[in-house]
């Protein structure tokens, strides 16, 4: 699996390169600016882009803007954002086209290398991996938006856990209920978000997109 990585801090960038390489990933490019990121994504067309939001030269939103631009040229390009900040607008823009795997993790909450690698693989495969703090902010901002307004408080909680990339079994463990109950809640979410029957993995991603992009 080929990765293009963008991180301006040298030690963190090198650390990520070593970690990913140790787990069998190929680093197609490791860059430190927004323009270099866009060029690398267009040139290498990797399996996933691992992107810091704030990169030179402006240190504002260079990294994410480059990823969004690359995604417009490479539809469905999986993007995993690794940032220090919860940026609601950034997540919505990233999901604007409604296609491709996407993740948003906060740097200071990534403590487990295995969990991080699992997130990389999940996003590369077209899934989602959202930090709970990011999910909480997005859900709070969308609390009254239709069709999300149709969901009960419990269904919104389940949807938030789905957005984190959790399986039904993991959600059941987190909430202290049976997996059958979780399946019922996710089914209700799919119905209320007008997601037509398809394989559950696809509908889970579409459900996440529905609220992040509302």
Secondary structure, 3 states (H helix, E strand, C coil): CEEEEECCCHHHHHHHHHHHHHCCCEEEEEECEHHHHHHHHHHHCCCEEEECCCCECCCCCHHHHHHHHHHHHCCCCCEEEEECCCCHHHHHHHCCCCCCCEEEEEHHHCCCHHHHHHHHHHHHCCCEEECHHHHHHHHHHCCCCCCHHHCCHHHHHHHHHHHCCCCHHHHHHHHCCCHHHHHHHHHHHHHHCCCCCCCHHHHHHHHHHHHHCC
